[in-house]
C-alpha cells in the first residue's frame, strides 16, 4: 500500500494547530503548533517538504446551524494564501466542536496542565481531531 501522508491544520488568529497522519494507518498525531505570523506559510511548507505531505486538511468551522462563520472565511482566506506557496492539494474538513473535544481529551490525560490550553497544545489537539475525522472518511 502506498503511504499518503497528510497534514491537518486548525487555523487560529494567533496560532495554527498542526497534526500529521497517514491514510494507510488512519491515525492522526498532534505536532507542535506554529505561530500565525509572517513566517507561518514558510513553516508549513517546510513541514510539507520535510515529511513528503501529499494533502493538507484545513479545519472549517461552522455555527450550530451548519453555516459558515467569520472564522470560516478566515480559514478559507488562509488556505487560499497557503496555496500560493505549495502545489499540495488543500481540502477542508468540518471542525464543529473540535475545540471542546480537544479540551476534553487534554483534561483526561494524566499529565494535564492548564497551560496546555494556552500554549498551543489545545490547537494541535484540535488539528489532530480534524485530521482524524478526515482519515476515517478516507
mmCIF file of the C-alpha atoms, coordinates in Angstrom:
data_MODEL
# 
_entry.id   MODEL 
# 
loop_
_atom_site.group_PDB 
_atom_site.id 
_atom_site.type_symbol 
_atom_site.label_atom_id 
_atom_site.label_alt_id 
_atom_site.label_comp_id 
_atom_site.label_asym_id 
_atom_site.label_entity_id 
_atom_site.label_seq_id 
_atom_site.pdbx_PDB_ins_code 
_atom_site.Cartn_x 
_atom_site.Cartn_y 
_atom_site.Cartn_z 
_atom_site.occupancy 
_atom_site.B_iso_or_equiv 
_atom_site.pdbx_formal_charge 
_atom_site.auth_seq_id 
_atom_site.auth_comp_id 
_atom_site.auth_asym_id 
_atom_site.auth_atom_id 
_atom_site.pdbx_PDB_model_num 
ATOM 1   C CA . UNK A 1 1   ? 0.000   0.000  0.000  1.00 0.00 ? 1   UNK A CA 1 
ATOM 2   C CA . UNK A 1 2   ? 1.279   3.461  -0.896 1.00 0.00 ? 2   UNK A CA 1 
ATOM 3   C CA . UNK A 1 3   ? 1.576   5.822  2.040  1.00 0.00 ? 3   UNK A CA 1 
ATOM 4   C CA . UNK A 1 4   ? -0.377  9.034  1.668  1.00 0.00 ? 4   UNK A CA 1 
ATOM 5   C CA . UNK A 1 5   ? 0.934   11.491 4.215  1.00 0.00 ? 5   UNK A CA 1 
ATOM 6   C CA . UNK A 1 6   ? -1.442  14.226 5.285  1.00 0.00 ? 6   UNK A CA 1 
ATOM 7   C CA . UNK A 1 7   ? -1.083  17.396 7.346  1.00 0.00 ? 7   UNK A CA 1 
ATOM 8   C CA . UNK A 1 8   ? -4.013  18.728 9.393  1.00 0.00 ? 8   UNK A CA 1 
ATOM 9   C CA . UNK A 1 9   ? -4.342  22.395 10.330 1.00 0.00 ? 9   UNK A CA 1 
ATOM 10  C CA . UNK A 1 10  ? -6.552  24.211 12.826 1.00 0.00 ? 10  UNK A CA 1 
ATOM 11  C CA . UNK A 1 11  ? -6.273  27.868 11.818 1.00 0.00 ? 11  UNK A CA 1 
ATOM 12  C CA . UNK A 1 12  ? -6.368  30.457 14.571 1.00 0.00 ? 12  UNK A CA 1 
ATOM 13  C CA . UNK A 1 13  ? -5.663  34.158 14.729 1.00 0.00 ? 13  UNK A CA 1 
ATOM 14  C CA . UNK A 1 14  ? -2.515  33.692 16.858 1.00 0.00 ? 14  UNK A CA 1 
ATOM 15  C CA . UNK A 1 15  ? -1.534  30.057 16.231 1.00 0.00 ? 15  UNK A CA 1 
ATOM 16  C CA . UNK A 1 16  ? -2.030  27.239 13.792 1.00 0.00 ? 16  UNK A CA 1 
ATOM 17  C CA . UNK A 1 17  ? -2.583  23.841 15.352 1.00 0.00 ? 17  UNK A CA 1 
ATOM 18  C CA . UNK A 1 18  ? -0.782  21.125 13.405 1.00 0.00 ? 18  UNK A CA 1 
ATOM 19  C CA . UNK A 1 19  ? -1.191  17.362 13.145 1.00 0.00 ? 19  UNK A CA 1 
ATOM 20  C CA . UNK A 1 20  ? 0.164   14.680 10.860 1.00 0.00 ? 20  UNK A CA 1 
ATOM 21  C CA . UNK A 1 21  ? -1.318  11.443 9.677  1.00 0.00 ? 21  UNK A CA 1 
ATOM 22  C CA . UNK A 1 22  ? -1.110  8.741  7.095  1.00 0.00 ? 22  UNK A CA 1 
ATOM 23  C CA . UNK A 1 23  ? -4.069  7.408  5.132  1.00 0.00 ? 23  UNK A CA 1 
ATOM 24  C CA . UNK A 1 24  ? -2.565  3.911  5.305  1.00 0.00 ? 24  UNK A CA 1 
ATOM 25  C CA . UNK A 1 25  ? -2.764  3.663  9.099  1.00 0.00 ? 25  UNK A CA 1 
ATOM 26  C CA . UNK A 1 26  ? -5.526  6.254  9.715  1.00 0.00 ? 26  UNK A CA 1 
ATOM 27  C CA . UNK A 1 27  ? -4.015  7.700  12.868 1.00 0.00 ? 27  UNK A CA 1 
ATOM 28  C CA . UNK A 1 28  ? -3.547  11.448 13.413 1.00 0.00 ? 28  UNK A CA 1 
ATOM 29  C CA . UNK A 1 29  ? -0.955  12.780 15.834 1.00 0.00 ? 29  UNK A CA 1 
ATOM 30  C CA . UNK A 1 30  ? -0.582  16.359 17.069 1.00 0.00 ? 30  UNK A CA 1 
ATOM 31  C CA . UNK A 1 31  ? 2.614   18.255 16.268 1.00 0.00 ? 31  UNK A CA 1 
ATOM 32  C CA . UNK A 1 32  ? 3.887   21.472 17.846 1.00 0.00 ? 32  UNK A CA 1 
ATOM 33  C CA . UNK A 1 33  ? 1.739   24.467 16.901 1.00 0.00 ? 33  UNK A CA 1 
ATOM 34  C CA . UNK A 1 34  ? 3.028   27.234 14.660 1.00 0.00 ? 34  UNK A CA 1 
ATOM 35  C CA . UNK A 1 35  ? 2.711   30.943 15.420 1.00 0.00 ? 35  UNK A CA 1 
ATOM 36  C CA . UNK A 1 36  ? 0.443   32.618 12.881 1.00 0.00 ? 36  UNK A CA 1 
ATOM 37  C CA . UNK A 1 37  ? 2.984   35.259 11.978 1.00 0.00 ? 37  UNK A CA 1 
ATOM 38  C CA . UNK A 1 38  ? 4.868   36.436 8.880  1.00 0.00 ? 38  UNK A CA 1 
ATOM 39  C CA . UNK A 1 39  ? 6.693   33.077 8.567  1.00 0.00 ? 39  UNK A CA 1 
ATOM 40  C CA . UNK A 1 40  ? 3.662   30.799 9.006  1.00 0.00 ? 40  UNK A CA 1 
ATOM 41  C CA . UNK A 1 41  ? 3.389   29.779 5.354  1.00 0.00 ? 41  UNK A CA 1 
ATOM 42  C CA . UNK A 1 42  ? 7.105   29.083 5.042  1.00 0.00 ? 42  UNK A CA 1 
ATOM 43  C CA . UNK A 1 43  ? 6.982   26.936 8.183  1.00 0.00 ? 43  UNK A CA 1 
ATOM 44  C CA . UNK A 1 44  ? 4.018   24.942 6.878  1.00 0.00 ? 44  UNK A CA 1 
ATOM 45  C CA . UNK A 1 45  ? 5.704   24.443 3.500  1.00 0.00 ? 45  UNK A CA 1 
ATOM 46  C CA . UNK A 1 46  ? 8.815   23.273 5.371  1.00 0.00 ? 46  UNK A CA 1 
ATOM 47  C CA . UNK A 1 47  ? 6.719   20.611 7.127  1.00 0.00 ? 47  UNK A CA 1 
ATOM 48  C CA . UNK A 1 48  ? 5.156   19.631 3.803  1.00 0.00 ? 48  UNK A CA 1 
ATOM 49  C CA . UNK A 1 49  ? 8.542   19.254 2.120  1.00 0.00 ? 49  UNK A CA 1 
ATOM 50  C CA . UNK A 1 50  ? 10.299  17.572 5.052  1.00 0.00 ? 50  UNK A CA 1 
ATOM 51  C CA . UNK A 1 51  ? 7.536   14.998 5.512  1.00 0.00 ? 51  UNK A CA 1 
ATOM 52  C CA . UNK A 1 52  ? 6.516   14.317 1.896  1.00 0.00 ? 52  UNK A CA 1 
ATOM 53  C CA . UNK A 1 53  ? 2.991   15.561 2.599  1.00 0.00 ? 53  UNK A CA 1 
ATOM 54  C CA . UNK A 1 54  ? 0.527   14.916 -0.233 1.00 0.00 ? 54  UNK A CA 1 
ATOM 55  C CA . UNK A 1 55  ? -2.578  16.639 1.185  1.00 0.00 ? 55  UNK A CA 1 
ATOM 56  C CA . UNK A 1 56  ? -3.304  19.430 3.658  1.00 0.00 ? 56  UNK A CA 1 
ATOM 57  C CA . UNK A 1 57  ? -6.592  19.274 5.561  1.00 0.00 ? 57  UNK A CA 1 
ATOM 58  C CA . UNK A 1 58  ? -7.800  22.623 6.896  1.00 0.00 ? 58  UNK A CA 1 
ATOM 59  C CA . UNK A 1 59  ? -10.474 22.711 9.574  1.00 0.00 ? 59  UNK A CA 1 
ATOM 60  C CA . UNK A 1 60  ? -13.551 24.669 8.534  1.00 0.00 ? 60  UNK A CA 1 
ATOM 61  C CA . UNK A 1 61  ? -15.624 25.993 11.441 1.00 0.00 ? 61  UNK A CA 1 
ATOM 62  C CA . UNK A 1 62  ? -19.389 26.310 11.197 1.00 0.00 ? 62  UNK A CA 1 
ATOM 63  C CA . UNK A 1 63  ? -22.067 27.589 13.521 1.00 0.00 ? 63  UNK A CA 1 
ATOM 64  C CA . UNK A 1 64  ? -24.656 25.390 15.246 1.00 0.00 ? 64  UNK A CA 1 
ATOM 65  C CA . UNK A 1 65  ? -26.909 25.543 12.179 1.00 0.00 ? 65  UNK A CA 1 
ATOM 66  C CA . UNK A 1 66  ? -24.064 24.371 9.931  1.00 0.00 ? 66  UNK A CA 1 
ATOM 67  C CA . UNK A 1 67  ? -23.488 27.767 8.323  1.00 0.00 ? 67  UNK A CA 1 
ATOM 68  C CA . UNK A 1 68  ? -20.066 29.189 7.679  1.00 0.00 ? 68  UNK A CA 1 
ATOM 69  C CA . UNK A 1 69  ? -18.880 31.937 10.017 1.00 0.00 ? 69  UNK A CA 1 
ATOM 70  C CA . UNK A 1 70  ? -16.413 34.810 10.065 1.00 0.00 ? 70  UNK A CA 1 
ATOM 71  C CA . UNK A 1 71  ? -13.791 32.283 11.236 1.00 0.00 ? 71  UNK A CA 1 
ATOM 72  C CA . UNK A 1 72  ? -14.714 30.062 8.252  1.00 0.00 ? 72  UNK A CA 1 
ATOM 73  C CA . UNK A 1 73  ? -13.826 32.939 5.927  1.00 0.00 ? 73  UNK A CA 1 
ATOM 74  C CA . UNK A 1 74  ? -10.566 33.451 7.822  1.00 0.00 ? 74  UNK A CA 1 
ATOM 75  C CA . UNK A 1 75  ? -9.704  29.753 7.356  1.00 0.00 ? 75  UNK A CA 1 
ATOM 76  C CA . UNK A 1 76  ? -10.617 29.859 3.648  1.00 0.00 ? 76  UNK A CA 1 
ATOM 77  C CA . UNK A 1 77  ? -8.526  33.005 3.118  1.00 0.00 ? 77  UNK A CA 1 
ATOM 78  C CA . UNK A 1 78  ? -5.622  31.367 4.961  1.00 0.00 ? 78  UNK A CA 1 
ATOM 79  C CA . UNK A 1 79  ? -5.890  28.281 2.730  1.00 0.00 ? 79  UNK A CA 1 
ATOM 80  C CA . UNK A 1 80  ? -6.020  30.460 -0.398 1.00 0.00 ? 80  UNK A CA 1 
ATOM 81  C CA . UNK A 1 81  ? -2.834  32.219 0.688  1.00 0.00 ? 81  UNK A CA 1 
ATOM 82  C CA . UNK A 1 82  ? -1.163  28.911 1.592  1.00 0.00 ? 82  UNK A CA 1 
ATOM 83  C CA . UNK A 1 83  ? -1.964  27.592 -1.896 1.00 0.00 ? 83  UNK A CA 1 
ATOM 84  C CA . UNK A 1 84  ? 0.302   30.322 -3.309 1.00 0.00 ? 84  UNK A CA 1 
ATOM 85  C CA . UNK A 1 85  ? 3.267   28.666 -1.535 1.00 0.00 ? 85  UNK A CA 1 
ATOM 86  C CA . UNK A 1 86  ? 2.652   24.991 -2.341 1.00 0.00 ? 86  UNK A CA 1 
ATOM 87  C CA . UNK A 1 87  ? 1.132   22.816 -5.034 1.00 0.00 ? 87  UNK A CA 1 
ATOM 88  C CA . UNK A 1 88  ? -0.038  20.226 -2.478 1.00 0.00 ? 88  UNK A CA 1 
ATOM 89  C CA . UNK A 1 89  ? -3.786  19.564 -2.523 1.00 0.00 ? 89  UNK A CA 1 
ATOM 90  C CA . UNK A 1 90  ? -5.676  21.531 0.158  1.00 0.00 ? 90  UNK A CA 1 
ATOM 91  C CA . UNK A 1 91  ? -9.074  20.292 1.333  1.00 0.00 ? 91  UNK A CA 1 
ATOM 92  C CA . UNK A 1 92  ? -11.488 21.377 4.051  1.00 0.00 ? 92  UNK A CA 1 
ATOM 93  C CA . UNK A 1 93  ? -12.916 19.302 6.893  1.00 0.00 ? 93  UNK A CA 1 
ATOM 94  C CA . UNK A 1 94  ? -15.805 20.327 9.136  1.00 0.00 ? 94  UNK A CA 1 
ATOM 95  C CA . UNK A 1 95  ? -14.452 21.136 12.573 1.00 0.00 ? 95  UNK A CA 1 
ATOM 96  C CA . UNK A 1 96  ? -17.636 21.591 14.561 1.00 0.00 ? 96  UNK A CA 1 
ATOM 97  C CA . UNK A 1 97  ? -16.987 21.217 18.297 1.00 0.00 ? 97  UNK A CA 1 
ATOM 98  C CA . UNK A 1 98  ? -13.340 20.155 17.861 1.00 0.00 ? 98  UNK A CA 1 
ATOM 99  C CA . UNK A 1 99  ? -12.051 22.696 20.396 1.00 0.00 ? 99  UNK A CA 1 
ATOM 100 C CA . UNK A 1 100 ? -14.391 21.341 23.059 1.00 0.00 ? 100 UNK A CA 1 
ATOM 101 C CA . UNK A 1 101 ? -13.404 17.751 22.222 1.00 0.00 ? 101 UNK A CA 1 
ATOM 102 C CA . UNK A 1 102 ? -9.718  18.708 22.218 1.00 0.00 ? 102 UNK A CA 1 
ATOM 103 C CA . UNK A 1 103 ? -10.017 20.284 25.665 1.00 0.00 ? 103 UNK A CA 1 
ATOM 104 C CA . UNK A 1 104 ? -11.825 17.201 26.957 1.00 0.00 ? 104 UNK A CA 1 
ATOM 105 C CA . UNK A 1 105 ? -9.057  14.962 25.541 1.00 0.00 ? 105 UNK A CA 1 
ATOM 106 C CA . UNK A 1 106 ? -6.349  17.052 27.173 1.00 0.00 ? 106 UNK A CA 1 
ATOM 107 C CA . UNK A 1 107 ? -8.097  17.183 30.554 1.00 0.00 ? 107 UNK A CA 1 
ATOM 108 C CA . UNK A 1 108 ? -8.378  13.377 30.506 1.00 0.00 ? 108 UNK A CA 1 
ATOM 109 C CA . UNK A 1 109 ? -4.596  12.962 30.355 1.00 0.00 ? 109 UNK A CA 1 
ATOM 110 C CA . UNK A 1 110 ? -2.615  12.253 33.497 1.00 0.00 ? 110 UNK A CA 1 
ATOM 111 C CA . UNK A 1 111 ? -0.078  14.942 32.672 1.00 0.00 ? 111 UNK A CA 1 
ATOM 112 C CA . UNK A 1 112 ? -2.721  17.634 32.030 1.00 0.00 ? 112 UNK A CA 1 
ATOM 113 C CA . UNK A 1 113 ? -1.724  21.153 32.951 1.00 0.00 ? 113 UNK A CA 1 
ATOM 114 C CA . UNK A 1 114 ? -3.879  24.267 32.392 1.00 0.00 ? 114 UNK A CA 1 
ATOM 115 C CA . UNK A 1 115 ? -1.004  25.763 30.389 1.00 0.00 ? 115 UNK A CA 1 
ATOM 116 C CA . UNK A 1 116 ? -1.844  23.240 27.649 1.00 0.00 ? 116 UNK A CA 1 
ATOM 117 C CA . UNK A 1 117 ? -4.976  25.272 26.974 1.00 0.00 ? 117 UNK A CA 1 
ATOM 118 C CA . UNK A 1 118 ? -2.922  28.407 26.324 1.00 0.00 ? 118 UNK A CA 1 
ATOM 119 C CA . UNK A 1 119 ? 0.384   27.266 24.810 1.00 0.00 ? 119 UNK A CA 1 
ATOM 120 C CA . UNK A 1 120 ? -0.950  25.857 21.539 1.00 0.00 ? 120 UNK A CA 1 
ATOM 121 C CA . UNK A 1 121 ? -1.262  22.261 22.714 1.00 0.00 ? 121 UNK A CA 1 
ATOM 122 C CA . UNK A 1 122 ? -5.051  22.652 22.500 1.00 0.00 ? 122 UNK A CA 1 
ATOM 123 C CA . UNK A 1 123 ? -4.779  23.954 18.925 1.00 0.00 ? 123 UNK A CA 1 
ATOM 124 C CA . UNK A 1 124 ? -2.728  20.971 17.768 1.00 0.00 ? 124 UNK A CA 1 
ATOM 125 C CA . UNK A 1 125 ? -5.027  18.558 19.602 1.00 0.00 ? 125 UNK A CA 1 
ATOM 126 C CA . UNK A 1 126 ? -7.926  20.124 17.671 1.00 0.00 ? 126 UNK A CA 1 
ATOM 127 C CA . UNK A 1 127 ? -5.934  19.726 14.428 1.00 0.00 ? 127 UNK A CA 1 
ATOM 128 C CA . UNK A 1 128 ? -5.462  16.027 15.256 1.00 0.00 ? 128 UNK A CA 1 
ATOM 129 C CA . UNK A 1 129 ? -9.222  15.622 15.750 1.00 0.00 ? 129 UNK A CA 1 
ATOM 130 C CA . UNK A 1 130 ? -9.920  17.380 12.434 1.00 0.00 ? 130 UNK A CA 1 
ATOM 131 C CA . UNK A 1 131 ? -7.389  15.172 10.669 1.00 0.00 ? 131 UNK A CA 1 
ATOM 132 C CA . UNK A 1 132 ? -8.654  12.003 12.362 1.00 0.00 ? 132 UNK A CA 1 
ATOM 133 C CA . UNK A 1 133 ? -12.189 12.768 11.177 1.00 0.00 ? 133 UNK A CA 1 
ATOM 134 C CA . UNK A 1 134 ? -10.831 13.220 7.650  1.00 0.00 ? 134 UNK A CA 1 
ATOM 135 C CA . UNK A 1 135 ? -8.807  9.990  7.792  1.00 0.00 ? 135 UNK A CA 1 
ATOM 136 C CA . UNK A 1 136 ? -11.789 7.991  8.983  1.00 0.00 ? 136 UNK A CA 1 
ATOM 137 C CA . UNK A 1 137 ? -13.690 9.230  5.926  1.00 0.00 ? 137 UNK A CA 1 
ATOM 138 C CA . UNK A 1 138 ? -10.951 8.103  3.506  1.00 0.00 ? 138 UNK A CA 1 
# 
